[in-house]
Amino acid sequence: MLDMVFNHTSTQHRWFQKALAGDEKYQKYYIFKEGTLDYAPTNWKSKFGGSAWEYVPELKKWYLRLFDVTQADLNWDNQEVREELKEILRFWKEKGIRAFRFDVINLVSKPEQMEDDLEGDGRRFYSDGPHIHEYLKELVRDAGIENCVTVGEMSSTSLKHCIRYSAPREKELSMCFNFYHLKTDYKDGDKWALMPTDYKKLKELFITWQIKMQKGEGWNALFWCNHDQPRIVSRLGDEKAYWKESAKMLAGMIHLMRGTPYIYQGEEIGMLNAHYSSIAQYRDVESLNYYQILLEKGKTEQEALETLAARSRDNSRTPMQWTKETYGGFSDTEPWLPMSAEFREDITVEAQQKDDDSILAFYKKLIAMRKKYPVIAKGEISFLETGTDKVLAYQRVLGEHKIVVFCNLDHKEQPIKAAGQWRDYKVVLNNDTLPDETYPILGEEEMCMLKPYAFVALEKILE
């Protein structure tokens, strides 16, 4: 699967360099607006902080850059641009590539009239823009990638649009990533304002997206981690006492849902956040920008570093921990990004390959289950009432086959009503050391207790 970044190009790209040299054809490849240095065309904010516009004095024009100053947004309303992008896809398909990830693809269709956003940072004007579905259909059809696996990264999207992006009848994409479940610890929606995870909201989001995507025949890309997100064990799990249990629970929770699961490098061994102690250790442009923004807002250096420790994208970009050797077997020389301060021998591929109870072994079991049981890939999903925000439970059904999943999201034991209703089921996977047949949820007691970060999957052949 190749990552196609079609919202913008580098400002070092020959197209943009020609635009800077005054070539009108290539200026139309981008979004330039005439003006003076005193006033940007709109008050939109960059995703990385500051204005979304950059001024070019030689041209007396501003160019749109929703991300970094070195990443100029392409003008998808220009047919020539869309033809160029189709040709890129044809090139890679000719090379044998059969899967594509489209970076922030729902941002590519900008409004014809650009105006100030008096309510937010501008994203409501360009997210899921006016021609997005039209342009996606055209791109997929004309590039001849209808039979390829395609996944779209959808920034600040909506469920309604994601159904359209991924429903087979629309002939756009195979599936899409959304990020709402990873914003449940954003205070007032602000990534850089910390708060404990809202588990009630987290459950509601999973339930809503799973059920409504199913109803609309859309398809979810299931994930916790990627190159832009902190490590999920550090975020929703437990780095110390329940490191292994919480990593396994979080994996099982999404892998048995309806959709296609994605595993991000290091997630399969439970890698942790970087825990850097100095701003000098960070490399990510967003983190460096927001460190300064936080200081300007009155935060102390320590407070700003604590925020980065929880939110920085560098948390997921530390070198892969293959072995216990220096630099984790990733390199013989000092890598560009420092190792995580939580680099431990047991959080390596080398160690976990030798351990049948490791996180890596658990991921292998999840993958094997998905191949063994069609109900996981093809079955319907519905959710069970658990009486607590700290336990998520759901069932998958396909024909006569049924799988029921329980996940304790908390570091404390949580009660679950049993009363013998699960006694005819068998445990097919759990993250405990208990033998499957003695798992307490199978008992006759009115209530049973799920251990901290417990995960259990039950199976039954329906009559």
N, C-alpha and C positions, 0 to 999 in steps of 0.2 A: 504494500500500500504506500503510495507516494503522497506527500503533503503538498497541496497546491495552494500557494498564497496568491490569490487573485484579487484581493481588495486593494493592494498597493504594490509598488515596486520600490527597490532601493533608489535613493537619489543619485547613486552612482551608476544606475542602469543607463544604457546608451539612449533609451527613449527620453529619460528625464534630462540627461546631459544635452541632448539636441533641443529640448524645450528651453532649457536655460540659455542656449546659444541663440534663441530667437526663432527657431523653426516652428511656424504656426501649426503645422500638421501635428507635431508631437506635443505642443502645448494643449491641443485638443484631446490628447490621450489622458490628460490629467484634469484636475478641477482648479483652474486658475480664476481669480477674481481681481479686477482692477481696484486700486485704492491707494491710500496713503498709509504711511507707517503708524499714524495716530489711531486708526480705527480698523480692526479686523472685520471681515465681512459679516460674521456673526459672533455671538458670545459662547459658542460651543466649546466644550472642554475636551482635551485629549484624554484618551484612556490612561495615559501615563502621567497625567498632571499638566497644568498649564493650558494655553490656548490650543485649539485644534487647527489653527492656521499659522503659516509661516510666511514672512514677508521676504520678497526678493527685490532689493533696491534697484538692481540693474533693469529689471522688467517693470518696476512699479506695480507689481502684482503680488497677491497672496496665493499660496497653494494649500489645499486641504490635506491635512495629515492627521487622521483620527488617532494614530498611534505615535510613534517617535518622529522626530524632526527629519530623520533619514528615510522615512517610509511615506512616500507620496501616494495619496489615493488615486486610483485609476478612475477614469470617466467611462462607466459602463453604458452610458447613454450614447456613446460614440460606437457605431456599428463596427468600425475598423478595429477598435479595441477588443470587442467580443470575438471578432474573427481571428485576431492574434491569439487569444486564449484558447480557442477551439483548436488551433494549429498546434499549440503546445500539448494539449491532451492527445491529439492524433499522433504526435511524435512519440510520446511515451507508450501509447497503446501499441504502436508499431514495434517498440522495443520489447513488448511482452508483458507490460504492466496491466494488471486486471483489477486494481482497486485504487481508489483515490479518496483522500481526506481533503475537504475544502475548508480552509482557514477562514474564520469569521465571515462566512459566505453570505449571511443574511444582512450584511451591512453594505453590500456593493451597489444597491440601487438607491441613489440619493434623490431627494425631492427637487423638482424643477425650480421652485422658488425657495431659497434658503432664508430663514428668518431667525431672530433671536429666540432662545428658549427662556421664557420668564418663569418656568416651573422646575427646570432641571438642567442637565448638562448638554442637552441637544440630542441625546440618543433616541428620544421618541420620534424624532423627525426622520432618522435614517435607518433605524432598525426595522427589518421586514418592509423595506421601502416599496414605493408605488409599482415598480415593474419587476420585483424580485422573482415571482413565480414564472412570469413570462420569460425572463432572461435565463432562469435555470432550465426550464423546459427546452429552450432553444439550444443552450450549451450542451446539454446531455444528448439531445437528438442529433445535432449537426456534427458533434465530435465523435459520434458513434460509440458512446460508452453506456448505452442502455443496459447492457448485460454485465457491466462491471459492478463491483461492490463500491458504493459511494456513501460517504458519511459527511454530513455538514456540521461544522462547529457553529452553533447558533447563539450569538451574544444578545442578551436582553430580549429574547424572543417571546412568543406566546404559544400556548398549547394549540390554539386554533391553527396557527401557521405551521407548527411542527407536524400536525396531522397532514396538512397539504404537502409539506416537503417530503414526507416519507410514505404516504399511502400509495400503493402500487398503481392505482387508477390515475394518479396525477403524473406519473412518469417523470419524476424529478430525481429524488435521491432514495437510497436504500434505507437510510436511518439518519437520526440526528442527535447530537449532544445538546442538552440544555443544562443550565447551571443553578437553577433555583434551589436545589437541595443543598448546594454548597454555599449558600448565603444565609443559612439559618443561624449563623453566629455573627452576622453583621449587625451592629447596633444601628438602628434607624436606616438600614440599607447601606451603610457606609462600610466599605471593605476595611478601612483603616481605623475603625472604632470597634474595640473588642467587647464581646459579651459571651456568656455561656451559651451553648447550643440550645435552641428552642426545639425540644424533642417533639412537642405537639405539632409544631409547624412542619418539622421534618417528616413525620408520619403522614400528615395531611397531604404533603406534596407528592410523596411516593404513591399514595393511594389514588390521588386525583389523576396524576399523569399516567399511571399504569392502567387504570380503568377507562379513562377517556381516550387514550391512544388506542386501546383495544377496541373500543366502540367505533372509533373513526377509522380503524384499520391502519393506523400509523404504527411506526416501529421505533422503539427507544434504543439508543446506544447506552448501555449500562456502565457506569464508571464512578469511581471515587477520586482517582488520582490522574493527573497529567502534568505536563511541563509547566503549567500555570498555577497549580494548586499545591498547598502544603501537604505533607504526608498525612494520610488519613488516620493512621494509628496515633500520631501525635495530636491530632485534632479531635477525633471522636472516640479514640480508644484509650489505652493506658500504656505508657512507655515503660513502666516498671513492673508492678505486681502482676498485671494481667496482659502483658505485652502479647504473648502468644495467643491467648484466648480471644482477646479483642480483635487482633488482626484476622484470625480465622472467622470470627463472627461477621465482621464487616465484609469479608470476601463472600461468605456463603449467603449473606442477606441479599446481595444484588445478583449473584450468579444464577440463582434459581428463579429469578423474576422473568417476566415476559420482556424479551429484547435480546440484544447481542452484547455480551460482556466484553469489556476491554481491560487488559492488565497492563499497567504502566511499569516500566523498568524499576526494579527494587521493591515494588509492592508485594511481589510474590515471596519475598523473604522478610517482609515487615520492616523495611527501612524507615528511619525516623527523621524528623526535622534536623536542620543543620545546627541549630543552637549556637550560632556565631556570637562572639562577644564584642566584636568591633565592626564598625561600618566599613573598615578597610578590607574586610573579608568578603563583602558583597560585590557582585558584578552586575546584577540585573538592573537595567536602566530604570524600570518602574520603581524598584526599591530605593535606588539612589535618589531619584526625584522626590519620592514621598518622604524620605528621611528629612530632606530639607524642608518640605512643606509642613511636616509635623513640628519641626523646630520653629518654623515661622509662626505656627499657631500657638506656640507657647509651651510645647512639650519639652521636657528635659531630654538630654541625650539618652539617659537610661530608659525613659518611657518610650522614646522613639525606637530604640533597639528592641525593647520588649514587644512592640507592635510588629516590627519587621520579623522577629523570631517566630511570630505566630502566622504572619501573612505573606512573607516574601516568596516569590516564585523560585528563588535560589534553593529553598528547602527541598524542592523536587529535582534539582539539577546537580546535586553533589555526585561525585563519581560512583558508579556502580560498584558495590562491594562483593567482589568475586571471592577473594581469599582474605586471610588474616594478615597477609604481607603488607608492607608499607604501601600506602595509597590503594589499599584494597585489591591489589592485583589488577587495577585499572590501568596503571601506567608505571613505568620504571623511573620516571622523572616527575617532579612536582606538577600536578595538573593545574589548569587555569583556575578552576574553582576548588577551594579547600575541601577536604573531607569533612563529613559531619562530625561534630564534636562527640556524637553518640555512636561513633564507629566501634562496634564490639565484635569479637570473634564469632559469637553465635548468630550475628546478623550478616552472615556471608553465605554465598551459594555453596562453597566448599563444605562448611559445617553442616548445613541443612540437607545436603544430598545424602549424608550418612545417617540421618535421623528420620525414622518413619513417622514420628509425631511432630515433625517440623511444620512451619507455615508453608514452606515449599511443597512438602508432601500433601498438605491439605489442598492446595491449589490444583495439584495433579489429580486428586480425587474428584474435585469439582468438575474439572474438564472431562474426566472419564464418565462421570454421571451424566453430563450433558450429551455425550455421545451414546450412552447406553439407553437413556430414557427419553423417547420422543416427546413425552409430556412436558419436559422442561423447555424445549425449543418451540413446541407447537401448541401446547395446552392453553386453556383459558385460565385467567387468574382472577381470584376474588380474595377479599381480605376478611380476617376474623377479628371480632371484638375481643380485646384483651383486658379492658378495664384500667389500663395504665398507658401513659404516653411513653413509658420506658420499654415496652415490649411491642414489637411489630410481628404480626403473624399473618400468613397468607396461605392459600392453597392453589395448586395447579391441577387441572383435570383435563384428561384427554381420553375419551371413550370410557373404558372401565378402569383406567389407571389414575390414581390420585396421590399427590404428594403434598404434605402439610409442613410448613416451615415456621419455627419459632425463633425469634432473635431478641435477646435481652441487651438493650443498648446501654445499660447502666453498670456502674461499678458495685452496685449492691444487688443482693438477691431480690427477685421479683416473683410474686405469687401468680400462679396460673390455675384456672379452674380445670380440674381433670375429671374426677368422679367417674372414672372408668370409660369415658367417651373415646379414649384413644387406645383402649386395650387390644383392639383387633388390628392395630397397626404394628408395623415393625420399624425400628430405627434404621435408616439407611446411611446416615452420616451425622456425626456430632463432634463438637470440639472439646469434649471432656475425655477423661481417661476411663470413664465407666464403661463396662461392657454394654453393647447396644440393648441387649434383652432385659437389662435391669434398669434402664433409664427411668427415672421417677415419674415422668409424664405418662408412662404406660400403666401406672398403678391404679388402685381403687379409691384412693383418698379423694376427698372433696376438693382439696387444693394441693398443688405441689409447688415447690420452689425452684425457679430457674436460677442457677448460679450466676454470679457476675459475668457478664458478656457471654452468656451461654448461647449456643447455636445448636439446634437439632432439626433434622428433616425426617419425617415419618412417611411411610409408604403403605398404601392399601390397594388391593384389587377389588373394585366395587362389584357387588352382585347384580 
